[in-house]
């Protein structure tokens, strides 16, 4: 069982003290990989994925039996600034759609054999407009982190986290800008499809928010409180909980990676258990993946969110695991290894 979070400093300490992958399992998986009936390196990155996954699960012959997909939903006061092509009411409407099994993520989670959970976080109380004041105070941020922390099933063997929140590419862009610098325009994209005027407005909002809070941001958690949202913080809390539980994570698109970046900028080893599921069509996602040091498994032009790209990437990881754990060794197959 995971401990409850008593403070943000408690969260920082737990993240910093989390142990790493099982080196014995990694070494054994490397040996097994070298004995499988294939030329060395013939399965390319699939081989590395299987070894990485086995290290976090503590076995040289892993399986994926219980993947979990969690979608967190939250609303944002900054939408009053006109940063989205859709109204905030759509967030609650989409939550109902998730609960009734009608969204893309429902289909992809089902295809992957994953349990899917949906958590709506105070949709009737959007976080504050971060151009005016911090998005969340410490208690609100801690509660959102705890919501994600508690949502992870300790029995899961793989985790995907996704989000729904009208306007949330704006806080994601602000987080990336605050954490990695450059220009606001480098990190701000069209999200749900705003026009040129809308993009210029979003860039202004991101610029103003980071200028207002920049001096108060010491690490990723500070940035999350000043500029984030409940669903973004909950994703961060879930990813962190998975780290302590040795549950590998597949990261989704730009918003999920912005949440993950807040963890990495708080503790540099916080994402060792995570891989990038895909590179989305949001223009700043490749740059954010580069900052995280994550190479995506897929690049299909997706920009939906919801955890959809990461859920689809479960199939790639399952393929890697199936080959690694199910293939015969040269000795077992009676084949000469040359």
N, C-alpha and C positions, 0 to 999 in steps of 0.2 A: 504493500500500500504506500502511496505517496503521502508525505506530510502536507498539512494545510499550509497555505502561505500566510504568514503573519505580517509581513511588511515587504516593501520593495527591496530593501537590503537583504531580507531573508531570501527572496527570489534570486537576487544576484549571487548570494553565497551558495545556494543549492546548485545553481547553474555552474559556478566555478568549480565546485567540488565533485561534480559528476564524473564518474570514471569512464574510460574509453572502451573501445572494442576489445574483444578477447583475442590476444595475440596468438595464443595456442591454437585457437580455432582457425585463425587466418593462416597460420603456418601449415596446418593440416589440410586446409582447403587448397592451398597452393600446391601441395604435394599431390593431392587427388587430381587437381586440374591437369597436372603434368602427366598423369597416367591414363587419361581418358582417350578413347579411340578416335583421335583426330590429330592432324598436324599441330605442332605448337603454335598457339596464337590464332588458330583458324577461326575461332568464334569471336575474335576481336574484343570489343568492349564488353560483350556478354560475359566473358570470363572474369573480367575485373569486377563487374556488378555482382556476380555470384559469390566471389571471394569476400567482397565488402559486406554483402548481406549476411553471409555465414559468420563473419567476425562479430557483427552486432547481435546475432542470435546465439552465438556460443557453440556452433557446430560446423563441422566441415562438410556436412551433407544436409543442408537446410531444406525446408519446404515452406510454402506460403499457403496457409490454410484459413487464416482468419483476418483478412484485411478489413480496415475500418475507414470509412469516408465520413468526415464531419463538415457540415456547412454551417457557418456562423453568419448571422444577419444583424446589421446595425444601421442606424441612420445618423446623418451628419448635418449639424447646423450650418456648415459652410455651403450647403446647397442653396441657401437663401441668396447667395452671391451669383446664382445663375450659371453654375459650373457644369450642369448636366443637361442632357437633352430630354430627360425623363423626370417626372415629379417623385418626391420621396415616398408617396403612397405605393409606388410599384414594389418597394422592398417587402412590405407586408403581403402584397398580392402574390409575389413570387414565393414567399415562405409557404403560403397555402398550396401553391403549385408543387413545391418540393414535398410537402406532407402528403399530397395526393398522388405522388409518383409521376407527375407530368413533365418534369424538366429534363434537359439533356443529362444532367448529372445522375438522375435516377436511373436512366438507361445504361449509362456507362458503369455505374457502381454495380448494377445488377449483372451486367456482362462480366465484370471482374470477380463476381462472387463475393462482393464486399457488403458488409453491414453499413447502412447509411443512417446517420443521425443529423437532425436539424435543430439548431439552437437560435432562437430569436432573442436578442438582447435589448430589452427596454426600447422597443421601436417607437413608442409614443413619447420618448424623451431623447431626442437626438443629442449627441455630444455638442459642445459649444462650437460656435464659429471661431476657428483658430486665428482668424485675422483680427479678432477682438480680445480674446483671452485664451488660456489653455483649453484644449479640447476636453480634457478630463483632469479632475483633481486626483490626488494620490489615492484616495479611497475608491474612486470610480475606476481608476486604472487597475488597482489591485483586484477589484471585484471582477473586472473583465478578464484579467489574466487567470484568476481562479476558475472562472467559468470554462475556459479552455483547458486548464489543468485537470479539472474534474471530469471533462467530457471524454477523455481518452480511456478506452477499455484496457485494463492491464493485461487482458488475455489476447489482445490483438497482436498480430505479428507483422503488420505493416500499416502505416497511417498516411492518409491524404487529408489535408485540410483545405477547405474552400470558403468562399464568402459570397454574400449578397448585401449590397448597400449602395443605393443610388448616390452618386457623387464620390464614391470612394477611390477613384483613380486620382482625385485631387489630393487628399491626404497622403496617399501612397507616393505621389510625386514630391510632395513637400518633405516627407521622411527621407526619400532618396537624396534630395537636394541638401537637406540639413546634415545628413550623415556622410555624404561623399563629395559635396562641393560642386564646382563647375558653375553653370548658369541655370536658372530656373527653367529656361526653355529646353535645356538638355534632357530634363526629366519629365516634362509635361507633354502629354499626348491627348488624342481626341476622345479617349474613353469610349463612351457609347455612341460617338459620332458627331461631336459638336463641329460647327463650321469654323471658318477662319476667325471670325469675330469671337466665337465662343472659346477657341483655343487661346487667343490673346487674353481674354478675360481670365481663363484658368491660370495662365502663366502669371498674370498680375497677382492673383490670389495667392499662389504658391510663393511668389516673391515677398509679398507683404507678411505672410504668416511666418516664414523663416526669419525675416528681418526682425519681427517682433519678439520671437522666442530664442533666437540663436544664442544669446548670452547665457541662457538658462540650461542649455543642452550640454551635458557632460558625457553622456553615453546614450545607448539606444533606448533604454527605458525612459530617460528624460524626454527624448524625441517623441516616443510613443505617447507619453502623457500630454505633451504640448500640441502635437500635430496629428495624432492618430484617431482611431475610433474604436468602439467596443469590439466590433467583429475582427478588426486587425489585431488588437491586443489579445483577443481570445485565441486567434490562430497562433500567436507567439506563445501563449501559455500552453497550448496543446503540443506544439513542437518541442517546447522545453520539457514537458512531462514525458514525452516519448523518449527524449534523450536520457532521462533518469531511468526509464523502464527498458532501455535497450530495444526500443521499437524503431526500426528504420522508417524514414519519412521520405515521401516523394513530394517535392515542392511543386506548386501550381504556377500561375502566371505572375504578372507584375505586382499585384496587390499582396499576394501570398509571400512573394520574395521580399517585398518591403517590410512585412512583418518579420520575416526571417532575418533580414538585415539588422533589425533592432536588437535581436539576440546576439548576432555576430559582433556588433559594435559594443556589446556589453561584456561578452566573453568570447574570445577568438576561437575557442574550440566548440562553440555551442551548436554548430551545424555539421559536425563530423559524421553524424548519423543520417544526414539528408543528402539526396540527390535532386537534380532539377528534372522534372518530368517533361517540360517542353519549353520552347521559346515562343512567346505569344506575338501577336501582331502589334501590340502596344510598342510604340517606337523606342522607348527607353528600356525595354526589358532586356535586350542583349547587353547593354552597358551595365545593368544591375546584376545580371548573371556573371559578368566578368568580375565585378567587384566582389561577388560572393565566391568566386573561384569554382563555379559550377557549370559544367558543359551539359546542355539539354539532351535528353534522349530523343525528342521529337521536335519538328518545326513544321507545323501544318497551317500556320496563319490563323490560329484560334485567338479569339479575344473575348470569350464568353465569361471567364471566371467560373465560379461555382465549384472549383476543383476539377473541372471537366478534363483539361489536358493531362493533369496528373493521374486522374482515374484511368484514362486511356493508356497511360504509360505503365500502369500496373501490368498490362499484358506483356510488355517488353521485359520487365523484371521477372515475371513468371516464366517467360521463355528462357531467360538466363538460368534461373534456378532449376527448371526442368531438365535442361541439358546437363548442368553440372552434377545434379544429384541423381539423375536417372540414367545417364549414359553408362555403358560398361567401361571398365578399364581394359587395357590391352590384355592383362592376365585373365580377367573374367571372360573376355570374348575369344580368347585363344588366337589373338591376332598379333603378328610380329610388330614390335614398336620400332623397328629399324635400327 
